[in-house]
């Protein structure tokens, strides 16, 4: 239990720092301190690949991109990428979390409860503070994925990513590709369950490709006015966007 509470505190602190970091990302002079150049040298090719993709965490999210409308992100291209990868998201059960505040700490709390009960887990959160590996926890240790494991998977599926990028005319984003990599890793490691934090909103978030049959439960945390323009301009539209992770016939919890 002490470990659970410690991890919960760490993720709560992380959310506070990340909230400030999101503001820094919009400043091209300051966001260099979050560059992937601080990553393990073993991951250089991988991080270079990601750095060449559109990163909305740094450039800012377009108006309406998180809404379930013609302005929203295209989930079709994520589904097509996943199909090329063998639909890894269908090979594990998932807890899907959306909300304005508390997503990361909720993901940490649930993950560590599952670890304490002996489950092999996957945990996917965003963004990160020091290394992109922080976004993916896998196995029974509760530690970030190793540089070796992440690089090995990237090398194995790189040709598929290249093909998908060509088919989508280069439109796959940093978050979409990294989400596909995380889900592929969870499938490869045969995790018992994955705890997935939505990146933006829910309805059109790249993580929202989990089918009803693969969803253990949807969790909605506190709703607030962050990313107002990207999520439709009102508290009602934000709530609708985030409730997009709810699936027919599957349980949902509010916290």
Secondary structure, DSSP 4 states (H G I P E B T S, - for coil): -HHHHHHHHHHHHHHHHHHHHHHHHT-TTTGGGG-GGGS-GGGHHHHHHHHTSB-HHHH-PPTTTTSSSTTS--HHHHHHHHHHTT-GGGGSEEEEEE-SBSHHHHHHHHHHHHHHTT--EEEE----SS-GGGGEEEESS-PBPPHHHHHHHHHHHHHHHHHHHHHTTT--BHHHHHHHHHHHHHHHTT-SEEEEE-SSSSTT-TTTT--GGGEEEEEE-B--STTTTTTTSSHHHHHHHHGGG--TTS-EEE-
